[in-house]
């Protein structure tokens, strides 16, 4: 599945131009297993793979909030 996402992104970039496609790295959140090192490692891997096909990335952090239904 991940390979298909990369292939589709690269194809879209080729058709529209790398200045017109933006990739997202989200949600960023932390647990005992998913720490800053995890995010740095995977962000670098993805960024390196897409660097020839995009110029922008959006990063979003998970925002937990208290939601109560009435």
PyMOL Python script that loads the backbone (N, CA, C, O; Angstrom):
from pymol import cmd

cmd.read_pdbstr("""\
ATOM      1  N   UNK A   1       0.814  -1.195   0.000  1.00  0.00           N
ATOM      2  CA  UNK A   1       0.000   0.000   0.000  1.00  0.00           C
ATOM      3  C   UNK A   1       0.858   1.259   0.000  1.00  0.00           C
ATOM      4  O   UNK A   1       0.608   2.173  -0.785  1.00  0.00           O
ATOM      5  N   UNK A   2       1.863   1.321   0.868  1.00  0.00           N
ATOM      6  CA  UNK A   2       2.691   2.522   0.915  1.00  0.00           C
ATOM      7  C   UNK A   2       3.371   2.778  -0.422  1.00  0.00           C
ATOM      8  O   UNK A   2       3.482   3.925  -0.857  1.00  0.00           O
ATOM      9  N   UNK A   3       3.822   1.722  -1.069  1.00  0.00           N
ATOM     10  CA  UNK A   3       4.479   1.902  -2.363  1.00  0.00           C
ATOM     11  C   UNK A   3       3.517   2.526  -3.366  1.00  0.00           C
ATOM     12  O   UNK A   3       3.915   3.384  -4.154  1.00  0.00           O
ATOM     13  N   UNK A   4       2.265   2.110  -3.343  1.00  0.00           N
ATOM     14  CA  UNK A   4       1.267   2.684  -4.251  1.00  0.00           C
ATOM     15  C   UNK A   4       1.049   4.166  -3.975  1.00  0.00           C
ATOM     16  O   UNK A   4       0.848   4.948  -4.904  1.00  0.00           O
ATOM     17  N   UNK A   5       1.086   4.553  -2.717  1.00  0.00           N
ATOM     18  CA  UNK A   5       0.915   5.964  -2.369  1.00  0.00           C
ATOM     19  C   UNK A   5       2.079   6.778  -2.924  1.00  0.00           C
ATOM     20  O   UNK A   5       1.868   7.840  -3.509  1.00  0.00           O
ATOM     21  N   UNK A   6       3.292   6.292  -2.746  1.00  0.00           N
ATOM     22  CA  UNK A   6       4.458   6.986  -3.294  1.00  0.00           C
ATOM     23  C   UNK A   6       4.386   7.064  -4.815  1.00  0.00           C
ATOM     24  O   UNK A   6       4.648   8.114  -5.402  1.00  0.00           O
ATOM     25  N   UNK A   7       4.033   5.965  -5.441  1.00  0.00           N
ATOM     26  CA  UNK A   7       3.941   5.945  -6.908  1.00  0.00           C
ATOM     27  C   UNK A   7       2.899   6.941  -7.408  1.00  0.00           C
ATOM     28  O   UNK A   7       3.138   7.651  -8.385  1.00  0.00           O
ATOM     29  N   UNK A   8       1.754   6.997  -6.752  1.00  0.00           N
ATOM     30  CA  UNK A   8       0.702   7.934  -7.138  1.00  0.00           C
ATOM     31  C   UNK A   8       1.158   9.375  -6.932  1.00  0.00           C
ATOM     32  O   UNK A   8       0.902  10.232  -7.779  1.00  0.00           O
ATOM     33  N   UNK A   9       1.823   9.647  -5.826  1.00  0.00           N
ATOM     34  CA  UNK A   9       2.330  10.984  -5.554  1.00  0.00           C
ATOM     35  C   UNK A   9       3.327  11.407  -6.633  1.00  0.00           C
ATOM     36  O   UNK A   9       3.259  12.527  -7.138  1.00  0.00           O
ATOM     37  N   UNK A  10       4.233  10.531  -6.977  1.00  0.00           N
ATOM     38  CA  UNK A  10       5.252  10.818  -7.992  1.00  0.00           C
ATOM     39  C   UNK A  10       4.596  11.050  -9.352  1.00  0.00           C
ATOM     40  O   UNK A  10       4.993  11.951 -10.090  1.00  0.00           O
ATOM     41  N   UNK A  11       3.601  10.245  -9.680  1.00  0.00           N
ATOM     42  CA  UNK A  11       2.877  10.408 -10.941  1.00  0.00           C
ATOM     43  C   UNK A  11       2.153  11.761 -10.980  1.00  0.00           C
ATOM     44  O   UNK A  11       2.198  12.465 -11.989  1.00  0.00           O
ATOM     45  N   UNK A  12       1.494  12.111  -9.886  1.00  0.00           N
ATOM     46  CA  UNK A  12       0.787  13.385  -9.813  1.00  0.00           C
ATOM     47  C   UNK A  12       1.764  14.556  -9.952  1.00  0.00           C
ATOM     48  O   UNK A  12       1.481  15.528 -10.651  1.00  0.00           O
ATOM     49  N   UNK A  13       2.899  14.456  -9.292  1.00  0.00           N
ATOM     50  CA  UNK A  13       3.918  15.495  -9.392  1.00  0.00           C
ATOM     51  C   UNK A  13       4.408  15.651 -10.827  1.00  0.00           C
ATOM     52  O   UNK A  13       4.628  16.767 -11.300  1.00  0.00           O
ATOM     53  N   UNK A  14       4.576  14.534 -11.508  1.00  0.00           N
ATOM     54  CA  UNK A  14       5.013  14.584 -12.903  1.00  0.00           C
ATOM     55  C   UNK A  14       3.996  15.243 -13.812  1.00  0.00           C
ATOM     56  O   UNK A  14       4.360  15.905 -14.784  1.00  0.00           O
ATOM     57  N   UNK A  15       2.733  15.066 -13.500  1.00  0.00           N
ATOM     58  CA  UNK A  15       1.669  15.634 -14.338  1.00  0.00           C
ATOM     59  C   UNK A  15       1.407  17.109 -14.032  1.00  0.00           C
ATOM     60  O   UNK A  15       1.074  17.881 -14.931  1.00  0.00           O
ATOM     61  N   UNK A  16       1.556  17.499 -12.767  1.00  0.00           N
ATOM     62  CA  UNK A  16       1.183  18.859 -12.383  1.00  0.00           C
ATOM     63  C   UNK A  16       2.365  19.760 -12.056  1.00  0.00           C
ATOM     64  O   UNK A  16       2.234  20.984 -12.073  1.00  0.00           O
ATOM     65  N   UNK A  17       3.509  19.170 -11.762  1.00  0.00           N
ATOM     66  CA  UNK A  17       4.685  19.929 -11.360  1.00  0.00           C
ATOM     67  C   UNK A  17       4.893  19.856  -9.863  1.00  0.00           C
ATOM     68  O   UNK A  17       3.936  19.909  -9.090  1.00  0.00           O
ATOM     69  N   UNK A  18       6.151  19.734  -9.454  1.00  0.00           N
ATOM     70  CA  UNK A  18       6.436  19.530  -8.028  1.00  0.00           C
ATOM     71  C   UNK A  18       6.070  20.719  -7.159  1.00  0.00           C
ATOM     72  O   UNK A  18       5.905  20.573  -5.948  1.00  0.00           O
ATOM     73  N   UNK A  19       5.939  21.889  -7.758  1.00  0.00           N
ATOM     74  CA  UNK A  19       5.546  23.070  -6.985  1.00  0.00           C
ATOM     75  C   UNK A  19       4.056  23.073  -6.661  1.00  0.00           C
ATOM     76  O   UNK A  19       3.592  23.927  -5.905  1.00  0.00           O
ATOM     77  N   UNK A  20       3.297  22.125  -7.223  1.00  0.00           N
ATOM     78  CA  UNK A  20       1.841  22.105  -7.020  1.00  0.00           C
ATOM     79  C   UNK A  20       1.360  20.963  -6.129  1.00  0.00           C
ATOM     80  O   UNK A  20       0.166  20.868  -5.845  1.00  0.00           O
ATOM     81  N   UNK A  21       2.256  20.106  -5.689  1.00  0.00           N
ATOM     82  CA  UNK A  21       1.854  19.004  -4.804  1.00  0.00           C
ATOM     83  C   UNK A  21       2.506  19.196  -3.433  1.00  0.00           C
ATOM     84  O   UNK A  21       3.669  19.586  -3.331  1.00  0.00           O
ATOM     85  N   UNK A  22       1.746  18.918  -2.404  1.00  0.00           N
ATOM     86  CA  UNK A  22       2.200  19.094  -1.026  1.00  0.00           C
ATOM     87  C   UNK A  22       1.982  17.773  -0.293  1.00  0.00           C
ATOM     88  O   UNK A  22       0.926  17.155  -0.431  1.00  0.00           O
ATOM     89  N   UNK A  23       2.957  17.346   0.473  1.00  0.00           N
ATOM     90  CA  UNK A  23       2.761  16.138   1.266  1.00  0.00           C
ATOM     91  C   UNK A  23       2.581  16.512   2.728  1.00  0.00           C
ATOM     92  O   UNK A  23       3.075  17.539   3.194  1.00  0.00           O
ATOM     93  N   UNK A  24       1.863  15.654   3.438  1.00  0.00           N
ATOM     94  CA  UNK A  24       1.571  15.876   4.858  1.00  0.00           C
ATOM     95  C   UNK A  24       2.272  14.820   5.697  1.00  0.00           C
ATOM     96  O   UNK A  24       2.300  13.641   5.344  1.00  0.00           O
ATOM     97  N   UNK A  25       2.832  15.258   6.799  1.00  0.00           N
ATOM     98  CA  UNK A  25       3.342  14.331   7.805  1.00  0.00           C
ATOM     99  C   UNK A  25       2.500  14.573   9.052  1.00  0.00           C
ATOM    100  O   UNK A  25       2.714  15.540   9.784  1.00  0.00           O
ATOM    101  N   UNK A  26       1.556  13.697   9.279  1.00  0.00           N
ATOM    102  CA  UNK A  26       0.674  13.845  10.428  1.00  0.00           C
ATOM    103  C   UNK A  26      -0.111  12.566  10.686  1.00  0.00           C
ATOM    104  O   UNK A  26      -0.212  11.707   9.810  1.00  0.00           O
ATOM    105  N   UNK A  27      -0.654  12.441  11.866  1.00  0.00           N
ATOM    106  CA  UNK A  27      -0.498  13.340  13.008  1.00  0.00           C
ATOM    107  C   UNK A  27       0.773  13.003  13.779  1.00  0.00           C
ATOM    108  O   UNK A  27       1.128  11.833  13.920  1.00  0.00           O
ATOM    109  N   UNK A  28       1.441  14.010  14.267  1.00  0.00           N
ATOM    110  CA  UNK A  28       2.590  13.806  15.138  1.00  0.00           C
ATOM    111  C   UNK A  28       2.046  13.690  16.558  1.00  0.00           C
ATOM    112  O   UNK A  28       1.350  14.580  17.046  1.00  0.00           O
ATOM    113  N   UNK A  29       2.372  12.590  17.206  1.00  0.00           N
ATOM    114  CA  UNK A  29       1.989  12.366  18.597  1.00  0.00           C
ATOM    115  C   UNK A  29       3.047  11.491  19.231  1.00  0.00           C
ATOM    116  O   UNK A  29       3.864  10.893  18.531  1.00  0.00           O
ATOM    117  N   UNK A  30       3.039  11.412  20.535  1.00  0.00           N
ATOM    118  CA  UNK A  30       4.086  10.692  21.247  1.00  0.00           C
ATOM    119  C   UNK A  30       3.494   9.679  22.213  1.00  0.00           C
ATOM    120  O   UNK A  30       2.525   9.951  22.922  1.00  0.00           O
ATOM    121  N   UNK A  31       4.112   8.498  22.217  1.00  0.00           N
ATOM    122  CA  UNK A  31       3.789   7.432  23.168  1.00  0.00           C
ATOM    123  C   UNK A  31       5.115   6.861  23.634  1.00  0.00           C
ATOM    124  O   UNK A  31       6.174   7.388  23.296  1.00  0.00           O
ATOM    125  N   UNK A  32       5.063   5.793  24.404  1.00  0.00           N
ATOM    126  CA  UNK A  32       6.304   5.132  24.814  1.00  0.00           C
ATOM    127  C   UNK A  32       7.053   4.549  23.620  1.00  0.00           C
ATOM    128  O   UNK A  32       8.284   4.531  23.605  1.00  0.00           O
ATOM    129  N   UNK A  33       6.315   4.075  22.622  1.00  0.00           N
ATOM    130  CA  UNK A  33       6.943   3.470  21.446  1.00  0.00           C
ATOM    131  C   UNK A  33       7.194   4.477  20.329  1.00  0.00           C
ATOM    132  O   UNK A  33       8.143   4.331  19.558  1.00  0.00           O
ATOM    133  N   UNK A  34       6.364   5.476  20.243  1.00  0.00           N
ATOM    134  CA  UNK A  34       6.470   6.471  19.176  1.00  0.00           C
ATOM    135  C   UNK A  34       7.004   7.757  19.798  1.00  0.00           C
ATOM    136  O   UNK A  34       6.252   8.569  20.336  1.00  0.00           O
ATOM    137  N   UNK A  35       8.318   7.919  19.710  1.00  0.00           N
ATOM    138  CA  UNK A  35       8.964   9.062  20.334  1.00  0.00           C
ATOM    139  C   UNK A  35       9.556   9.983  19.263  1.00  0.00           C
ATOM    140  O   UNK A  35       9.331   9.778  18.071  1.00  0.00           O
ATOM    141  N   UNK A  36      10.292  10.971  19.681  1.00  0.00           N
ATOM    142  CA  UNK A  36      10.869  11.923  18.733  1.00  0.00           C
ATOM    143  C   UNK A  36      11.793  11.228  17.734  1.00  0.00           C
ATOM    144  O   UNK A  36      11.808  11.591  16.558  1.00  0.00           O
ATOM    145  N   UNK A  37      12.555  10.247  18.179  1.00  0.00           N
ATOM    146  CA  UNK A  37      13.453   9.527  17.273  1.00  0.00           C
ATOM    147  C   UNK A  37      12.677   8.808  16.173  1.00  0.00           C
ATOM    148  O   UNK A  37      13.109   8.783  15.021  1.00  0.00           O
ATOM    149  N   UNK A  38      11.547   8.230  16.523  1.00  0.00           N
ATOM    150  CA  UNK A  38      10.683   7.585  15.533  1.00  0.00           C
ATOM    151  C   UNK A  38      10.281   8.587  14.458  1.00  0.00           C
ATOM    152  O   UNK A  38      10.428   8.319  13.266  1.00  0.00           O
ATOM    153  N   UNK A  39       9.772   9.745  14.884  1.00  0.00           N
ATOM    154  CA  UNK A  39       9.307  10.740  13.921  1.00  0.00           C
ATOM    155  C   UNK A  39      10.448  11.286  13.073  1.00  0.00           C
ATOM    156  O   UNK A  39      10.280  11.480  11.869  1.00  0.00           O
ATOM    157  N   UNK A  40      11.595  11.534  13.675  1.00  0.00           N
ATOM    158  CA  UNK A  40      12.747  12.027  12.900  1.00  0.00           C
ATOM    159  C   UNK A  40      13.140  10.997  11.852  1.00  0.00           C
ATOM    160  O   UNK A  40      13.376  11.349  10.696  1.00  0.00           O
ATOM    161  N   UNK A  41      13.213   9.746  12.238  1.00  0.00           N
ATOM    162  CA  UNK A  41      13.603   8.673  11.306  1.00  0.00           C
ATOM    163  C   UNK A  41      12.634   8.583  10.132  1.00  0.00           C
ATOM    164  O   UNK A  41      13.061   8.588   8.977  1.00  0.00           O
ATOM    165  N   UNK A  42      11.342   8.501  10.410  1.00  0.00           N
ATOM    166  CA  UNK A  42      10.377   8.311   9.332  1.00  0.00           C
ATOM    167  C   UNK A  42      10.152   9.578   8.515  1.00  0.00           C
ATOM    168  O   UNK A  42       9.919   9.497   7.309  1.00  0.00           O
ATOM    169  N   UNK A  43      10.217  10.741   9.150  1.00  0.00           N
ATOM    170  CA  UNK A  43      10.108  11.975   8.385  1.00  0.00           C
ATOM    171  C   UNK A  43      11.257  12.070   7.384  1.00  0.00           C
ATOM    172  O   UNK A  43      11.041  12.401   6.218  1.00  0.00           O
ATOM    173  N   UNK A  44      12.473  11.782   7.836  1.00  0.00           N
ATOM    174  CA  UNK A  44      13.631  11.836   6.941  1.00  0.00           C
ATOM    175  C   UNK A  44      13.500  10.851   5.786  1.00  0.00           C
ATOM    176  O   UNK A  44      13.814  11.193   4.646  1.00  0.00           O
ATOM    177  N   UNK A  45      13.040   9.637   6.066  1.00  0.00           N
ATOM    178  CA  UNK A  45      12.879   8.633   5.008  1.00  0.00           C
ATOM    179  C   UNK A  45      11.877   9.100   3.953  1.00  0.00           C
ATOM    180  O   UNK A  45      12.138   9.005   2.753  1.00  0.00           O
ATOM    181  N   UNK A  46      10.744   9.598   4.406  1.00  0.00           N
ATOM    182  CA  UNK A  46       9.713  10.043   3.466  1.00  0.00           C
ATOM    183  C   UNK A  46      10.186  11.281   2.709  1.00  0.00           C
ATOM    184  O   UNK A  46      10.024  11.367   1.491  1.00  0.00           O
ATOM    185  N   UNK A  47      10.770  12.239   3.428  1.00  0.00           N
ATOM    186  CA  UNK A  47      11.241  13.471   2.795  1.00  0.00           C
ATOM    187  C   UNK A  47      12.293  13.174   1.734  1.00  0.00           C
ATOM    188  O   UNK A  47      12.271  13.762   0.653  1.00  0.00           O
ATOM    189  N   UNK A  48      13.197  12.279   2.032  1.00  0.00           N
ATOM    190  CA  UNK A  48      14.233  11.905   1.067  1.00  0.00           C
ATOM    191  C   UNK A  48      13.599  11.279  -0.181  1.00  0.00           C
ATOM    192  O   UNK A  48      14.008  11.568  -1.305  1.00  0.00           O
ATOM    193  N   UNK A  49      12.615  10.435   0.027  1.00  0.00           N
ATOM    194  CA  UNK A  49      11.975   9.747  -1.097  1.00  0.00           C
ATOM    195  C   UNK A  49      11.172  10.709  -1.981  1.00  0.00           C
ATOM    196  O   UNK A  49      11.085  10.513  -3.193  1.00  0.00           O
ATOM    197  N   UNK A  50      10.591  11.737  -1.378  1.00  0.00           N
ATOM    198  CA  UNK A  50       9.749  12.666  -2.134  1.00  0.00           C
ATOM    199  C   UNK A  50      10.459  13.954  -2.552  1.00  0.00           C
ATOM    200  O   UNK A  50       9.864  14.780  -3.245  1.00  0.00           O
ATOM    201  N   UNK A  51      11.686  14.138  -2.156  1.00  0.00           N
ATOM    202  CA  UNK A  51      12.363  15.425  -2.351  1.00  0.00           C
ATOM    203  C   UNK A  51      12.436  15.883  -3.808  1.00  0.00           C
ATOM    204  O   UNK A  51      12.446  17.087  -4.066  1.00  0.00           O
ATOM    205  N   UNK A  52      12.486  14.982  -4.738  1.00  0.00           N
ATOM    206  CA  UNK A  52      12.537  15.365  -6.156  1.00  0.00           C
ATOM    207  C   UNK A  52      11.152  15.654  -6.734  1.00  0.00           C
ATOM    208  O   UNK A  52      11.042  16.070  -7.887  1.00  0.00           O
ATOM    209  N   UNK A  53      10.102  15.441  -5.954  1.00  0.00           N
ATOM    210  CA  UNK A  53       8.745  15.501  -6.488  1.00  0.00           C
ATOM    211  C   UNK A  53       7.844  16.527  -5.801  1.00  0.00           C
ATOM    212  O   UNK A  53       6.675  16.658  -6.164  1.00  0.00           O
ATOM    213  N   UNK A  54       8.365  17.251  -4.821  1.00  0.00           N
ATOM    214  CA  UNK A  54       7.576  18.259  -4.116  1.00  0.00           C
ATOM    215  C   UNK A  54       8.500  19.301  -3.513  1.00  0.00           C
ATOM    216  O   UNK A  54       9.700  19.077  -3.350  1.00  0.00           O
ATOM    217  N   UNK A  55       7.921  20.436  -3.189  1.00  0.00           N
ATOM    218  CA  UNK A  55       8.688  21.502  -2.541  1.00  0.00           C
ATOM    219  C   UNK A  55       8.142  21.845  -1.166  1.00  0.00           C
ATOM    220  O   UNK A  55       8.756  22.627  -0.439  1.00  0.00           O
ATOM    221  N   UNK A  56       6.992  21.272  -0.793  1.00  0.00           N
ATOM    222  CA  UNK A  56       6.346  21.656   0.461  1.00  0.00           C
ATOM    223  C   UNK A  56       5.871  20.451   1.251  1.00  0.00           C
ATOM    224  O   UNK A  56       5.503  19.413   0.701  1.00  0.00           O
ATOM    225  N   UNK A  57       5.893  20.630   2.559  1.00  0.00           N
ATOM    226  CA  UNK A  57       5.363  19.627   3.479  1.00  0.00           C
ATOM    227  C   UNK A  57       4.607  20.355   4.581  1.00  0.00           C
ATOM    228  O   UNK A  57       5.042  21.405   5.055  1.00  0.00           O
ATOM    229  N   UNK A  58       3.488  19.798   4.977  1.00  0.00           N
ATOM    230  CA  UNK A  58       2.711  20.311   6.104  1.00  0.00           C
ATOM    231  C   UNK A  58       2.822  19.292   7.233  1.00  0.00           C
ATOM    232  O   UNK A  58       2.645  18.092   7.022  1.00  0.00           O
ATOM    233  N   UNK A  59       3.114  19.782   8.419  1.00  0.00           N
ATOM    234  CA  UNK A  59       3.236  18.920   9.595  1.00  0.00           C
ATOM    235  C   UNK A  59       2.139  19.318  10.576  1.00  0.00           C
ATOM    236  O   UNK A  59       1.941  20.502  10.848  1.00  0.00           O
ATOM    237  N   UNK A  60       1.428  18.324  11.105  1.00  0.00           N
ATOM    238  CA  UNK A  60       0.369  18.599  12.076  1.00  0.00           C
ATOM    239  C   UNK A  60       0.569  17.728  13.309  1.00  0.00           C
ATOM    240  O   UNK A  60       0.901  16.546  13.215  1.00  0.00           O
ATOM    241  N   UNK A  61       0.358  18.342  14.462  1.00  0.00           N
ATOM    242  CA  UNK A  61       0.427  17.618  15.717  1.00  0.00           C
ATOM    243  C   UNK A  61      -0.985  17.229  16.146  1.00  0.00           C
ATOM    244  O   UNK A  61      -1.943  17.967  15.918  1.00  0.00           O
ATOM    245  N   UNK A  62      -1.094  16.078  16.759  1.00  0.00           N
ATOM    246  CA  UNK A  62      -2.373  15.624  17.292  1.00  0.00           C
ATOM    247  C   UNK A  62      -2.785  16.569  18.419  1.00  0.00           C
ATOM    248  O   UNK A  62      -2.005  16.858  19.326  1.00  0.00           O
ATOM    249  N   UNK A  63      -3.998  17.031  18.340  1.00  0.00           N
ATOM    250  CA  UNK A  63      -4.516  17.948  19.347  1.00  0.00           C
ATOM    251  C   UNK A  63      -5.695  17.281  20.041  1.00  0.00           C
ATOM    252  O   UNK A  63      -6.789  17.199  19.483  1.00  0.00           O
ATOM    253  N   UNK A  64      -5.469  16.811  21.244  1.00  0.00           N
ATOM    254  CA  UNK A  64      -6.528  16.164  22.006  1.00  0.00           C
ATOM    255  C   UNK A  64      -7.316  17.232  22.749  1.00  0.00           C
ATOM    256  O   UNK A  64      -6.740  18.124  23.372  1.00  0.00           O
ATOM    257  N   UNK A  65      -8.608  17.135  22.679  1.00  0.00           N
ATOM    258  CA  UNK A  65      -9.435  18.078  23.401  1.00  0.00           C
ATOM    259  C   UNK A  65     -10.605  17.333  24.021  1.00  0.00           C
ATOM    260  O   UNK A  65     -10.962  16.238  23.588  1.00  0.00           O
ATOM    261  N   UNK A  66     -11.184  17.930  25.021  1.00  0.00           N
ATOM    262  CA  UNK A  66     -12.276  17.319  25.761  1.00  0.00           C
ATOM    263  C   UNK A  66     -13.575  17.563  25.005  1.00  0.00           C
ATOM    264  O   UNK A  66     -14.009  18.707  24.865  1.00  0.00           O
ATOM    265  N   UNK A  67     -14.187  16.511  24.524  1.00  0.00           N
ATOM    266  CA  UNK A  67     -15.422  16.631  23.765  1.00  0.00           C
ATOM    267  C   UNK A  67     -16.528  15.909  24.521  1.00  0.00           C
ATOM    268  O   UNK A  67     -16.411  14.726  24.839  1.00  0.00           O
ATOM    269  N   UNK A  68     -17.578  16.622  24.795  1.00  0.00           N
ATOM    270  CA  UNK A  68     -18.716  16.008  25.502  1.00  0.00           C
ATOM    271  C   UNK A  68     -19.981  16.223  24.699  1.00  0.00           C
ATOM    272  O   UNK A  68     -20.292  17.339  24.283  1.00  0.00           O
ATOM    273  N   UNK A  69     -20.689  15.160  24.492  1.00  0.00           N
ATOM    274  CA  UNK A  69     -21.985  15.258  23.805  1.00  0.00           C
ATOM    275  C   UNK A  69     -23.055  15.660  24.792  1.00  0.00           C
ATOM    276  O   UNK A  69     -23.026  15.278  25.962  1.00  0.00           O
ATOM    277  N   UNK A  70     -23.991  16.431  24.304  1.00  0.00           N
ATOM    278  CA  UNK A  70     -25.109  16.834  25.161  1.00  0.00           C
ATOM    279  C   UNK A  70     -26.309  15.975  24.918  1.00  0.00           C
ATOM    280  O   UNK A  70     -27.346  16.170  25.551  1.00  0.00           O
TER     281      UNK A  70
END
""", "prot")
cmd.dss("prot")
cmd.show_as("cartoon", "prot")
cmd.util.cbc("prot")
cmd.orient("prot")
